[in-house]
Amino acid sequence: MSDTTQDPTAQRTTINEWIAAMNAHDTAAYLEFFTEDGVLDDPSVGRVYNGRSEIIDYFESYFIGYNTQTQLVSVEPQDDYLHVEVAFTGSFPGGQTGGIFDVTLAADQKIERVRADLA
């Protein structure tokens, strides 16, 4: 069960470390941020990824495949998730775009669910 009443500093640390793993293109580290049954829903690619075994495909395709770098713009706590705004650069068409991650964290700071989209 998610709990956004957790320490905001711990939540922001989790988001910062998750983005650092993205930028390092470290698949193992990136996946460790998710619960085993985590969900990543990205309407911009038209797919929901269920569990780490599917989330790896998303990460390798869109972050490693396009050499994507992610810059944190803001983290805003909502009722039951964190609204994270980012800026992406990479070898994808256009080379840069904004994005969002709506992240639901479990009590242990693992990611239960992410809704990702382009801005």
Biopython code that builds the backbone (N, CA, C, O; Angstrom):
import numpy as np
from Bio.PDB.StructureBuilder import StructureBuilder

atoms = [
    (1, "MET", "N", (0.843, -1.186, 0.000)),
    (1, "MET", "CA", (0.000, 0.000, 0.000)),
    (1, "MET", "C", (0.885, 1.245, 0.000)),
    (1, "MET", "O", (1.882, 1.311, 0.718)),
    (2, "SER", "N", (0.512, 2.216, -0.802)),
    (2, "SER", "CA", (1.304, 3.431, -0.883)),
    (2, "SER", "C", (1.048, 4.314, 0.324)),
    (2, "SER", "O", (0.018, 4.209, 0.990)),
    (3, "ASP", "N", (2.007, 5.184, 0.589)),
    (3, "ASP", "CA", (1.898, 6.067, 1.746)),
    (3, "ASP", "C", (2.719, 7.311, 1.465)),
    (3, "ASP", "O", (3.932, 7.324, 1.677)),
    (4, "THR", "N", (2.051, 8.369, 0.981)),
    (4, "THR", "CA", (2.790, 9.585, 0.682)),
    (4, "THR", "C", (2.968, 10.447, 1.921)),
    (4, "THR", "O", (3.450, 11.575, 1.815)),
    (5, "THR", "N", (2.588, 9.942, 3.109)),
    (5, "THR", "CA", (2.876, 10.667, 4.341)),
    (5, "THR", "C", (4.288, 10.348, 4.806)),
    (5, "THR", "O", (4.716, 10.820, 5.859)),
    (6, "GLN", "N", (5.008, 9.559, 4.037)),
    (6, "GLN", "CA", (6.391, 9.238, 4.351)),
    (6, "GLN", "C", (7.230, 10.518, 4.335)),
    (6, "GLN", "O", (6.781, 11.577, 3.897)),
    (7, "ASP", "N", (8.420, 10.386, 4.811)),
    (7, "ASP", "CA", (9.374, 11.489, 4.857)),
    (7, "ASP", "C", (9.625, 12.025, 3.442)),
    (7, "ASP", "O", (10.114, 11.291, 2.584)),
    (8, "PRO", "N", (9.296, 13.290, 3.196)),
    (8, "PRO", "CA", (9.500, 13.856, 1.854)),
    (8, "PRO", "C", (10.964, 13.835, 1.415)),
    (8, "PRO", "O", (11.249, 13.726, 0.222)),
    (9, "THR", "N", (11.884, 13.937, 2.358)),
    (9, "THR", "CA", (13.305, 13.879, 2.007)),
    (9, "THR", "C", (13.654, 12.492, 1.477)),
    (9, "THR", "O", (14.390, 12.375, 0.496)),
    (10, "ALA", "N", (13.142, 11.448, 2.105)),
    (10, "ALA", "CA", (13.387, 10.076, 1.646)),
    (10, "ALA", "C", (12.767, 9.854, 0.266)),
    (10, "ALA", "O", (13.359, 9.198, -0.590)),
    (11, "GLN", "N", (11.585, 10.400, 0.063)),
    (11, "GLN", "CA", (10.932, 10.255, -1.237)),
    (11, "GLN", "C", (11.749, 10.945, -2.330)),
    (11, "GLN", "O", (11.952, 10.384, -3.407)),
    (12, "ARG", "N", (12.205, 12.140, -2.055)),
    (12, "ARG", "CA", (12.987, 12.873, -3.054)),
    (12, "ARG", "C", (14.319, 12.162, -3.317)),
    (12, "ARG", "O", (14.790, 12.122, -4.454)),
    (13, "THR", "N", (14.916, 11.609, -2.275)),
    (13, "THR", "CA", (16.152, 10.840, -2.444)),
    (13, "THR", "C", (15.905, 9.645, -3.364)),
    (13, "THR", "O", (16.712, 9.365, -4.249)),
    (14, "THR", "N", (14.795, 8.945, -3.156)),
    (14, "THR", "CA", (14.451, 7.805, -4.013)),
    (14, "THR", "C", (14.336, 8.246, -5.463)),
    (14, "THR", "O", (14.885, 7.597, -6.353)),
    (15, "ILE", "N", (13.630, 9.343, -5.710)),
    (15, "ILE", "CA", (13.460, 9.833, -7.079)),
    (15, "ILE", "C", (14.811, 10.239, -7.674)),
    (15, "ILE", "O", (15.104, 9.900, -8.821)),
    (16, "ASN", "N", (15.625, 10.951, -6.919)),
    (16, "ASN", "CA", (16.950, 11.358, -7.417)),
    (16, "ASN", "C", (17.810, 10.149, -7.763)),
    (16, "ASN", "O", (18.468, 10.135, -8.804)),
    (17, "GLU", "N", (17.812, 9.134, -6.899)),
    (17, "GLU", "CA", (18.625, 7.936, -7.152)),
    (17, "GLU", "C", (18.084, 7.133, -8.330)),
    (17, "GLU", "O", (18.859, 6.561, -9.096)),
    (18, "TRP", "N", (16.772, 7.084, -8.483)),
    (18, "TRP", "CA", (16.148, 6.388, -9.612)),
    (18, "TRP", "C", (16.563, 7.064, -10.921)),
    (18, "TRP", "O", (16.933, 6.390, -11.882)),
    (19, "ILE", "N", (16.501, 8.392, -10.951)),
    (19, "ILE", "CA", (16.910, 9.121, -12.154)),
    (19, "ILE", "C", (18.408, 8.945, -12.415)),
    (19, "ILE", "O", (18.822, 8.851, -13.571)),
    (20, "ALA", "N", (19.212, 8.898, -11.377)),
    (20, "ALA", "CA", (20.652, 8.650, -11.563)),
    (20, "ALA", "C", (20.886, 7.282, -12.205)),
    (20, "ALA", "O", (21.749, 7.144, -13.071)),
    (21, "ALA", "N", (20.120, 6.270, -11.783)),
    (21, "ALA", "CA", (20.234, 4.930, -12.392)),
    (21, "ALA", "C", (19.804, 4.975, -13.861)),
    (21, "ALA", "O", (20.400, 4.308, -14.707)),
    (22, "MET", "N", (18.762, 5.767, -14.160)),
    (22, "MET", "CA", (18.334, 5.940, -15.557)),
    (22, "MET", "C", (19.473, 6.512, -16.376)),
    (22, "MET", "O", (19.816, 5.992, -17.438)),
    (23, "ASN", "N", (20.061, 7.600, -15.865)),
    (23, "ASN", "CA", (21.097, 8.306, -16.617)),
    (23, "ASN", "C", (22.378, 7.500, -16.766)),
    (23, "ASN", "O", (23.133, 7.708, -17.716)),
    (24, "ALA", "N", (22.628, 6.585, -15.844)),
    (24, "ALA", "CA", (23.799, 5.708, -15.939)),
    (24, "ALA", "C", (23.533, 4.528, -16.880)),
    (24, "ALA", "O", (24.434, 3.754, -17.203)),
    (25, "HIS", "N", (22.270, 4.412, -17.309)),
    (25, "HIS", "CA", (21.832, 3.283, -18.137)),
    (25, "HIS", "C", (22.156, 1.952, -17.455)),
    (25, "HIS", "O", (22.560, 0.983, -18.097)),
    (26, "ASP", "N", (21.968, 1.939, -16.140)),
    (26, "ASP", "CA", (22.235, 0.767, -15.303)),
    (26, "ASP", "C", (20.930, 0.000, -15.107)),
    (26, "ASP", "O", (20.147, 0.305, -14.207)),
    (27, "THR", "N", (20.709, -0.993, -15.958)),
    (27, "THR", "CA", (19.451, -1.739, -15.959)),
    (27, "THR", "C", (19.175, -2.382, -14.609)),
    (27, "THR", "O", (18.061, -2.271, -14.098)),
    (28, "ALA", "N", (20.151, -3.045, -14.024)),
    (28, "ALA", "CA", (19.944, -3.731, -12.740)),
    (28, "ALA", "C", (19.565, -2.734, -11.648)),
    (28, "ALA", "O", (18.638, -2.979, -10.875)),
    (29, "ALA", "N", (20.275, -1.620, -11.584)),
    (29, "ALA", "CA", (19.976, -0.608, -10.567)),
    (29, "ALA", "C", (18.592, -0.011, -10.792)),
    (29, "ALA", "O", (17.839, 0.189, -9.839)),
    (30, "TYR", "N", (18.255, 0.276, -12.044)),
    (30, "TYR", "CA", (16.939, 0.836, -12.373)),
    (30, "TYR", "C", (15.825, -0.100, -11.907)),
    (30, "TYR", "O", (14.869, 0.342, -11.270)),
    (31, "LEU", "N", (15.944, -1.375, -12.219)),
    (31, "LEU", "CA", (14.904, -2.343, -11.860)),
    (31, "LEU", "C", (14.767, -2.534, -10.359)),
    (31, "LEU", "O", (13.676, -2.834, -9.874)),
    (32, "GLU", "N", (15.857, -2.366, -9.613)),
    (32, "GLU", "CA", (15.816, -2.526, -8.156)),
    (32, "GLU", "C", (14.908, -1.499, -7.490)),
    (32, "GLU", "O", (14.481, -1.707, -6.355)),
    (33, "PHE", "N", (14.608, -0.412, -8.160)),
    (33, "PHE", "CA", (13.719, 0.599, -7.583)),
    (33, "PHE", "C", (12.257, 0.153, -7.608)),
    (33, "PHE", "O", (11.427, 0.726, -6.902)),
    (34, "PHE", "N", (11.932, -0.862, -8.412)),
    (34, "PHE", "CA", (10.557, -1.335, -8.550)),
    (34, "PHE", "C", (10.285, -2.543, -7.665)),
    (34, "PHE", "O", (11.170, -3.364, -7.423)),
    (35, "THR", "N", (9.037, -2.641, -7.182)),
    (35, "THR", "CA", (8.602, -3.884, -6.541)),
    (35, "THR", "C", (8.606, -4.959, -7.626)),
    (35, "THR", "O", (8.568, -4.640, -8.814)),
    (36, "GLU", "N", (8.652, -6.214, -7.231)),
    (36, "GLU", "CA", (8.660, -7.319, -8.208)),
    (36, "GLU", "C", (7.481, -7.224, -9.171)),
    (36, "GLU", "O", (7.618, -7.515, -10.359)),
    (37, "ASP", "N", (6.319, -6.814, -8.651)),
    (37, "ASP", "CA", (5.107, -6.736, -9.468)),
    (37, "ASP", "C", (4.760, -5.296, -9.853)),
    (37, "ASP", "O", (3.601, -4.982, -10.126)),
    (38, "GLY", "N", (5.769, -4.428, -9.873)),
    (38, "GLY", "CA", (5.552, -3.032, -10.233)),
    (38, "GLY", "C", (4.932, -2.893, -11.616)),
    (38, "GLY", "O", (5.042, -3.785, -12.457)),
    (39, "VAL", "N", (4.284, -1.763, -11.830)),
    (39, "VAL", "CA", (3.616, -1.479, -13.100)),
    (39, "VAL", "C", (4.129, -0.148, -13.629)),
    (39, "VAL", "O", (4.248, 0.823, -12.882)),
    (40, "LEU", "N", (4.431, -0.110, -14.923)),
    (40, "LEU", "CA", (4.811, 1.120, -15.600)),
    (40, "LEU", "C", (3.856, 1.298, -16.774)),
    (40, "LEU", "O", (3.870, 0.508, -17.718)),
    (41, "ASP", "N", (3.038, 2.323, -16.714)),
    (41, "ASP", "CA", (2.027, 2.616, -17.728)),
    (41, "ASP", "C", (2.482, 3.854, -18.486)),
    (41, "ASP", "O", (2.594, 4.932, -17.902)),
    (42, "ASP", "N", (2.745, 3.711, -19.775)),
    (42, "ASP", "CA", (3.207, 4.851, -20.578)),
    (42, "ASP", "C", (2.327, 5.007, -21.810)),
    (42, "ASP", "O", (2.565, 4.362, -22.831)),
    (43, "PRO", "N", (1.292, 5.875, -21.716)),
    (43, "PRO", "CA", (0.421, 6.091, -22.869)),
    (43, "PRO", "C", (1.156, 6.605, -24.109)),
    (43, "PRO", "O", (0.696, 6.381, -25.229)),
    (44, "SER", "N", (2.292, 7.293, -23.928)),
    (44, "SER", "CA", (3.010, 7.826, -25.093)),
    (44, "SER", "C", (3.572, 6.715, -25.974)),
    (44, "SER", "O", (3.814, 6.933, -27.161)),
    (45, "VAL", "N", (3.780, 5.532, -25.411)),
    (45, "VAL", "CA", (4.223, 4.391, -26.225)),
    (45, "VAL", "C", (3.108, 3.357, -26.376)),
    (45, "VAL", "O", (3.279, 2.336, -27.042)),
    (46, "GLY", "N", (1.955, 3.639, -25.744)),
    (46, "GLY", "CA", (0.785, 2.783, -25.924)),
    (46, "GLY", "C", (0.866, 1.436, -25.247)),
    (46, "GLY", "O", (0.324, 0.453, -25.752)),
    (47, "ARG", "N", (1.546, 1.374, -24.093)),
    (47, "ARG", "CA", (1.704, 0.064, -23.470)),
    (47, "ARG", "C", (1.798, 0.180, -21.952)),
    (47, "ARG", "O", (2.294, 1.170, -21.415)),
    (48, "VAL", "N", (1.307, -0.859, -21.277)),
    (48, "VAL", "CA", (1.474, -1.021, -19.834)),
    (48, "VAL", "C", (2.454, -2.172, -19.641)),
    (48, "VAL", "O", (2.273, -3.252, -20.204)),
    (49, "TYR", "N", (3.494, -1.937, -18.841)),
    (49, "TYR", "CA", (4.521, -2.934, -18.554)),
    (49, "TYR", "C", (4.284, -3.455, -17.140)),
    (49, "TYR", "O", (4.293, -2.685, -16.180)),
    (50, "ASN", "N", (4.073, -4.761, -17.015)),
    (50, "ASN", "CA", (3.754, -5.379, -15.731)),
    (50, "ASN", "C", (4.924, -6.206, -15.226)),
    (50, "ASN", "O", (5.353, -7.156, -15.881)),
    (51, "GLY", "N", (5.437, -5.842, -14.060)),
    (51, "GLY", "CA", (6.534, -6.576, -13.447)),
    (51, "GLY", "C", (7.877, -6.193, -14.035)),
    (51, "GLY", "O", (7.974, -5.637, -15.129)),
    (52, "ARG", "N", (8.912, -6.513, -13.267)),
    (52, "ARG", "CA", (10.273, -6.157, -13.691)),
    (52, "ARG", "C", (10.652, -6.772, -15.028)),
    (52, "ARG", "O", (11.400, -6.172, -15.800)),
    (53, "SER", "N", (10.133, -7.984, -15.309)),
    (53, "SER", "CA", (10.509, -8.660, -16.555)),
    (53, "SER", "C", (10.022, -7.908, -17.786)),
    (53, "SER", "O", (10.623, -8.032, -18.854)),
    (54, "GLU", "N", (8.944, -7.127, -17.664)),
    (54, "GLU", "CA", (8.484, -6.304, -18.785)),
    (54, "GLU", "C", (9.066, -4.894, -18.710)),
    (54, "GLU", "O", (9.358, -4.290, -19.742)),
    (55, "ILE", "N", (9.235, -4.371, -17.507)),
    (55, "ILE", "CA", (9.772, -3.015, -17.341)),
    (55, "ILE", "C", (11.180, -2.923, -17.930)),
    (55, "ILE", "O", (11.580, -1.866, -18.418)),
    (56, "ILE", "N", (11.928, -4.021, -17.887)),
    (56, "ILE", "CA", (13.276, -4.028, -18.469)),
    (56, "ILE", "C", (13.217, -3.695, -19.967)),
    (56, "ILE", "O", (14.090, -2.998, -20.484)),
    (57, "ASP", "N", (12.178, -4.198, -20.665)),
    (57, "ASP", "CA", (12.041, -3.913, -22.099)),
    (57, "ASP", "C", (11.841, -2.423, -22.342)),
    (57, "ASP", "O", (12.428, -1.853, -23.262)),
    (58, "TYR", "N", (11.013, -1.800, -21.519)),
    (58, "TYR", "CA", (10.760, -0.359, -21.620)),
    (58, "TYR", "C", (12.065, 0.412, -21.430)),
    (58, "TYR", "O", (12.410, 1.270, -22.243)),
    (59, "PHE", "N", (12.781, 0.105, -20.362)),
    (59, "PHE", "CA", (14.014, 0.825, -20.043)),
    (59, "PHE", "C", (15.060, 0.664, -21.144)),
    (59, "PHE", "O", (15.675, 1.641, -21.572)),
    (60, "GLU", "N", (15.255, -0.563, -21.596)),
    (60, "GLU", "CA", (16.265, -0.804, -22.621)),
    (60, "GLU", "C", (15.893, -0.167, -23.961)),
    (60, "GLU", "O", (16.766, 0.303, -24.692)),
    (61, "SER", "N", (14.603, -0.152, -24.281)),
    (61, "SER", "CA", (14.166, 0.441, -25.555)),
    (61, "SER", "C", (14.240, 1.957, -25.549)),
    (61, "SER", "O", (14.787, 2.557, -26.474)),
    (62, "TYR", "N", (13.696, 2.581, -24.514)),
    (62, "TYR", "CA", (13.505, 4.032, -24.538)),
    (62, "TYR", "C", (14.591, 4.831, -23.827)),
    (62, "TYR", "O", (14.762, 6.016, -24.114)),
    (63, "PHE", "N", (15.314, 4.224, -22.926)),
    (63, "PHE", "CA", (16.371, 4.962, -22.234)),
    (63, "PHE", "C", (17.750, 4.581, -22.769)),
    (63, "PHE", "O", (18.540, 5.455, -23.128)),
    (64, "ILE", "N", (18.038, 3.291, -22.824)),
    (64, "ILE", "CA", (19.328, 2.873, -23.374)),
    (64, "ILE", "C", (19.324, 3.026, -24.895)),
    (64, "ILE", "O", (20.279, 3.553, -25.465)),
    (65, "GLY", "N", (18.264, 2.571, -25.552)),
    (65, "GLY", "CA", (18.171, 2.599, -27.009)),
    (65, "GLY", "C", (18.287, 3.992, -27.613)),
    (65, "GLY", "O", (18.849, 4.163, -28.695)),
    (66, "TYR", "N", (17.754, 4.983, -26.908)),
    (66, "TYR", "CA", (17.816, 6.362, -27.396)),
    (66, "TYR", "C", (18.837, 7.205, -26.643)),
    (66, "TYR", "O", (18.856, 8.430, -26.769)),
    (67, "ASN", "N", (19.687, 6.542, -25.859)),
    (67, "ASN", "CA", (20.694, 7.249, -25.068)),
    (67, "ASN", "C", (20.072, 8.437, -24.326)),
    (67, "ASN", "O", (20.618, 9.540, -24.313)),
    (68, "THR", "N", (18.922, 8.180, -23.715)),
    (68, "THR", "CA", (18.158, 9.228, -23.044)),
    (68, "THR", "C", (18.816, 9.642, -21.736)),
    (68, "THR", "O", (19.253, 8.804, -20.947)),
    (69, "GLN", "N", (18.876, 10.942, -21.526)),
    (69, "GLN", "CA", (19.297, 11.525, -20.259)),
    (69, "GLN", "C", (18.095, 12.274, -19.697)),
    (69, "GLN", "O", (17.355, 12.929, -20.430)),
    (70, "THR", "N", (17.919, 12.167, -18.405)),
    (70, "THR", "CA", (16.751, 12.722, -17.736)),
    (70, "THR", "C", (17.196, 13.734, -16.700)),
    (70, "THR", "O", (18.033, 13.436, -15.848)),
    (71, "GLN", "N", (16.633, 14.934, -16.776)),
    (71, "GLN", "CA", (16.921, 15.973, -15.793)),
    (71, "GLN", "C", (15.665, 16.196, -14.963)),
    (71, "GLN", "O", (14.584, 16.419, -15.507)),
    (72, "LEU", "N", (15.814, 16.134, -13.648)),
    (72, "LEU", "CA", (14.699, 16.375, -12.739)),
    (72, "LEU", "C", (14.351, 17.859, -12.756)),
    (72, "LEU", "O", (15.225, 18.708, -12.582)),
    (73, "VAL", "N", (13.075, 18.170, -12.966)),
    (73, "VAL", "CA", (12.591, 19.543, -12.936)),
    (73, "VAL", "C", (11.912, 19.822, -11.599)),
    (73, "VAL", "O", (12.197, 20.832, -10.954)),
    (74, "SER", "N", (11.003, 18.918, -11.175)),
    (74, "SER", "CA", (10.307, 19.116, -9.904)),
    (74, "SER", "C", (9.704, 17.811, -9.401)),
    (74, "SER", "O", (9.440, 16.885, -10.168)),
    (75, "VAL", "N", (9.494, 17.767, -8.083)),
    (75, "VAL", "CA", (8.785, 16.664, -7.427)),
    (75, "VAL", "C", (7.707, 17.301, -6.566)),
    (75, "VAL", "O", (7.993, 18.122, -5.695)),
    (76, "GLU", "N", (6.471, 16.915, -6.820)),
    (76, "GLU", "CA", (5.347, 17.503, -6.107)),
    (76, "GLU", "C", (4.481, 16.393, -5.512)),
    (76, "GLU", "O", (3.852, 15.644, -6.260)),
    (77, "PRO", "N", (4.435, 16.271, -4.177)),
    (77, "PRO", "CA", (3.577, 15.256, -3.566)),
    (77, "PRO", "C", (2.102, 15.532, -3.849)),
    (77, "PRO", "O", (1.638, 16.666, -3.728)),
    (78, "GLN", "N", (1.380, 14.495, -4.222)),
    (78, "GLN", "CA", (-0.072, 14.544, -4.398)),
    (78, "GLN", "C", (-0.692, 13.664, -3.312)),
    (78, "GLN", "O", (0.019, 13.201, -2.420)),
    (79, "ASP", "N", (-1.993, 13.427, -3.371)),
    (79, "ASP", "CA", (-2.660, 12.642, -2.329)),
    (79, "ASP", "C", (-2.065, 11.246, -2.160)),
    (79, "ASP", "O", (-1.817, 10.816, -1.034)),
    (80, "ASP", "N", (-1.833, 10.528, -3.269)),
    (80, "ASP", "CA", (-1.349, 9.155, -3.148)),
    (80, "ASP", "C", (-0.203, 8.818, -4.101)),
    (80, "ASP", "O", (0.076, 7.646, -4.355)),
    (81, "TYR", "N", (0.460, 9.851, -4.626)),
    (81, "TYR", "CA", (1.603, 9.633, -5.514)),
    (81, "TYR", "C", (2.468, 10.885, -5.546)),
    (81, "TYR", "O", (2.104, 11.925, -4.998)),
    (82, "LEU", "N", (3.617, 10.766, -6.195)),
    (82, "LEU", "CA", (4.501, 11.909, -6.421)),
    (82, "LEU", "C", (4.415, 12.287, -7.892)),
    (82, "LEU", "O", (4.580, 11.434, -8.765)),
    (83, "HIS", "N", (4.162, 13.544, -8.166)),
    (83, "HIS", "CA", (4.139, 14.041, -9.541)),
    (83, "HIS", "C", (5.548, 14.573, -9.837)),
    (83, "HIS", "O", (5.988, 15.563, -9.252)),
    (84, "VAL", "N", (6.239, 13.899, -10.752)),
    (84, "VAL", "CA", (7.629, 14.222, -11.071)),
    (84, "VAL", "C", (7.685, 14.766, -12.492)),
    (84, "VAL", "O", (7.282, 14.096, -13.443)),
    (85, "GLU", "N", (8.189, 15.989, -12.625)),
    (85, "GLU", "CA", (8.382, 16.579, -13.952)),
    (85, "GLU", "C", (9.855, 16.486, -14.305)),
    (85, "GLU", "O", (10.729, 16.736, -13.475)),
    (86, "VAL", "N", (10.114, 16.118, -15.562)),
    (86, "VAL", "CA", (11.482, 15.927, -16.032)),
    (86, "VAL", "C", (11.657, 16.532, -17.422)),
    (86, "VAL", "O", (10.687, 16.878, -18.097)),
    (87, "ALA", "N", (12.903, 16.647, -17.826)),
    (87, "ALA", "CA", (13.260, 17.030, -19.197)),
    (87, "ALA", "C", (14.149, 15.914, -19.741)),
    (87, "ALA", "O", (15.122, 15.511, -19.103)),
    (88, "PHE", "N", (13.796, 15.420, -20.938)),
    (88, "PHE", "CA", (14.552, 14.347, -21.578)),
    (88, "PHE", "C", (15.364, 14.907, -22.741)),
    (88, "PHE", "O", (14.895, 15.772, -23.480)),
    (89, "THR", "N", (16.581, 14.406, -22.891)),
    (89, "THR", "CA", (17.365, 14.626, -24.102)),
    (89, "THR", "C", (17.874, 13.268, -24.553)),
    (89, "THR", "O", (18.049, 12.361, -23.739)),
    (90, "GLY", "N", (18.110, 13.129, -25.854)),
    (90, "GLY", "CA", (18.605, 11.853, -26.356)),
    (90, "GLY", "C", (18.584, 11.819, -27.866)),
    (90, "GLY", "O", (18.407, 12.848, -28.518)),
    (91, "SER", "N", (18.765, 10.631, -28.423)),
    (91, "SER", "CA", (18.829, 10.468, -29.872)),
    (91, "SER", "C", (17.465, 10.144, -30.485)),
    (91, "SER", "O", (17.395, 9.696, -31.629)),
    (92, "PHE", "N", (16.394, 10.364, -29.744)),
    (92, "PHE", "CA", (15.038, 10.182, -30.268)),
    (92, "PHE", "C", (14.687, 11.373, -31.176)),
    (92, "PHE", "O", (15.355, 12.405, -31.121)),
    (93, "PRO", "N", (13.641, 11.237, -32.011)),
    (93, "PRO", "CA", (13.267, 12.344, -32.899)),
    (93, "PRO", "C", (13.032, 13.642, -32.112)),
    (93, "PRO", "O", (12.295, 13.653, -31.126)),
    (94, "GLY", "N", (13.658, 14.718, -32.553)),
    (94, "GLY", "CA", (13.538, 16.006, -31.888)),
    (94, "GLY", "C", (14.622, 16.250, -30.849)),
    (94, "GLY", "O", (14.963, 17.400, -30.573)),
    (95, "GLY", "N", (15.165, 15.196, -30.274)),
    (95, "GLY", "CA", (16.301, 15.305, -29.361)),
    (95, "GLY", "C", (16.042, 15.809, -27.964)),
    (95, "GLY", "O", (16.898, 15.670, -27.091)),
    (96, "GLN", "N", (14.862, 16.400, -27.728)),
    (96, "GLN", "CA", (14.540, 16.847, -26.374)),
    (96, "GLN", "C", (13.038, 16.985, -26.227)),
    (96, "GLN", "O", (12.337, 17.309, -27.186)),
    (97, "THR", "N", (12.546, 16.737, -25.017)),
    (97, "THR", "CA", (11.129, 16.889, -24.718)),
    (97, "THR", "C", (10.941, 16.869, -23.205)),
    (97, "THR", "O", (11.819, 16.427, -22.464)),
    (98, "GLY", "N", (9.815, 17.342, -22.770)),
    (98, "GLY", "CA", (9.469, 17.250, -21.357)),
    (98, "GLY", "C", (8.716, 15.956, -21.085)),
    (98, "GLY", "O", (8.207, 15.310, -22.000)),
    (99, "GLY", "N", (8.658, 15.598, -19.827)),
    (99, "GLY", "CA", (7.933, 14.391, -19.462)),
    (99, "GLY", "C", (7.474, 14.438, -18.024)),
    (99, "GLY", "O", (7.873, 15.306, -17.247)),
    (100, "ILE", "N", (6.628, 13.488, -17.690)),
    (100, "ILE", "CA", (6.161, 13.356, -16.312)),
    (100, "ILE", "C", (6.216, 11.887, -15.895)),
    (100, "ILE", "O", (6.085, 10.977, -16.714)),
    (101, "PHE", "N", (6.411, 11.698, -14.620)),
    (101, "PHE", "CA", (6.263, 10.394, -13.983)),
    (101, "PHE", "C", (5.363, 10.619, -12.770)),
    (101, "PHE", "O", (5.716, 11.394, -11.881)),
    (102, "ASP", "N", (4.223, 9.963, -12.720)),
    (102, "ASP", "CA", (3.411, 9.950, -11.511)),
    (102, "ASP", "C", (3.751, 8.646, -10.803)),
    (102, "ASP", "O", (3.379, 7.565, -11.260)),
    (103, "VAL", "N", (4.465, 8.757, -9.679)),
    (103, "VAL", "CA", (5.104, 7.613, -9.019)),
    (103, "VAL", "C", (4.399, 7.302, -7.703)),
    (103, "VAL", "O", (4.241, 8.173, -6.847)),
    (104, "THR", "N", (3.979, 6.053, -7.556)),
    (104, "THR", "CA", (3.412, 5.569, -6.302)),
    (104, "THR", "C", (4.463, 4.710, -5.621)),
    (104, "THR", "O", (4.912, 3.706, -6.173)),
    (105, "LEU", "N", (4.855, 5.117, -4.406)),
    (105, "LEU", "CA", (5.881, 4.395, -3.652)),
    (105, "LEU", "C", (5.247, 3.533, -2.566)),
    (105, "LEU", "O", (4.264, 3.927, -1.937)),
    (106, "ALA", "N", (5.818, 2.366, -2.358)),
    (106, "ALA", "CA", (5.443, 1.511, -1.231)),
    (106, "ALA", "C", (6.131, 2.052, 0.025)),
    (106, "ALA", "O", (6.988, 2.931, -0.062)),
    (107, "ALA", "N", (5.759, 1.531, 1.170)),
    (107, "ALA", "CA", (6.336, 1.982, 2.442)),
    (107, "ALA", "C", (7.853, 1.808, 2.472)),
    (107, "ALA", "O", (8.544, 2.559, 3.161)),
    (108, "ASP", "N", (8.382, 0.827, 1.736)),
    (108, "ASP", "CA", (9.828, 0.577, 1.707)),
    (108, "ASP", "C", (10.548, 1.413, 0.642)),
    (108, "ASP", "O", (11.712, 1.156, 0.335)),
    (109, "GLN", "N", (9.858, 2.408, 0.080)),
    (109, "GLN", "CA", (10.391, 3.311, -0.946)),
    (109, "GLN", "C", (10.563, 2.649, -2.309)),
    (109, "GLN", "O", (11.154, 3.254, -3.204)),
    (110, "LYS", "N", (10.063, 1.420, -2.497)),
    (110, "LYS", "CA", (10.088, 0.794, -3.825)),
    (110, "LYS", "C", (8.925, 1.358, -4.639)),
    (110, "LYS", "O", (7.897, 1.746, -4.084)),
    (111, "ILE", "N", (9.096, 1.398, -5.938)),
    (111, "ILE", "CA", (8.060, 1.922, -6.828)),
    (111, "ILE", "C", (7.043, 0.812, -7.110)),
    (111, "ILE", "O", (7.379, -0.262, -7.610)),
    (112, "GLU", "N", (5.783, 1.115, -6.769)),
    (112, "GLU", "CA", (4.684, 0.189, -7.062)),
    (112, "GLU", "C", (4.101, 0.437, -8.440)),
    (112, "GLU", "O", (3.745, -0.496, -9.160)),
    (113, "ARG", "N", (4.008, 1.720, -8.796)),
    (113, "ARG", "CA", (3.377, 2.081, -10.068)),
    (113, "ARG", "C", (3.948, 3.407, -10.563)),
    (113, "ARG", "O", (4.213, 4.324, -9.785)),
    (114, "VAL", "N", (4.128, 3.480, -11.864)),
    (114, "VAL", "CA", (4.510, 4.721, -12.528)),
    (114, "VAL", "C", (3.588, 4.916, -13.721)),
    (114, "VAL", "O", (3.385, 4.010, -14.529)),
    (115, "ARG", "N", (3.046, 6.100, -13.810)),
    (115, "ARG", "CA", (2.384, 6.521, -15.044)),
    (115, "ARG", "C", (3.349, 7.517, -15.671)),
    (115, "ARG", "O", (3.585, 8.594, -15.124)),
    (116, "ALA", "N", (3.899, 7.152, -16.816)),
    (116, "ALA", "CA", (4.875, 7.980, -17.515)),
    (116, "ALA", "C", (4.221, 8.557, -18.759)),
    (116, "ALA", "O", (3.389, 7.902, -19.386)),
    (117, "ASP", "N", (4.589, 9.763, -19.114)),
    (117, "ASP", "CA", (4.055, 10.346, -20.340)),
    (117, "ASP", "C", (4.968, 11.483, -20.771)),
    (117, "ASP", "O", (5.764, 11.995, -19.984)),
    (118, "LEU", "N", (4.841, 11.862, -22.016)),
    (118, "LEU", "CA", (5.581, 13.015, -22.520)),
    (118, "LEU", "C", (4.746, 14.260, -22.284)),
    (118, "LEU", "O", (3.516, 14.212, -22.300)),
    (119, "ALA", "N", (5.419, 15.361, -22.068)),
    (119, "ALA", "CA", (4.696, 16.621, -21.795)),
    (119, "ALA", "C", (4.255, 17.254, -23.095)),
    (119, "ALA", "O", (3.633, 18.316, -23.085)),
]
sb = StructureBuilder()
sb.init_structure("model")
sb.init_model(0)
sb.init_chain("A")
sb.init_seg("    ")
for serial, (resi, resn, name, xyz) in enumerate(atoms, 1):
    if name == "N":
        sb.init_residue(resn, " ", resi, " ")
    sb.init_atom(name, np.array(xyz, "f"), 0.0, 1.0, " ", f" {name:<3s}", serial, name[0])
structure = sb.get_structure()
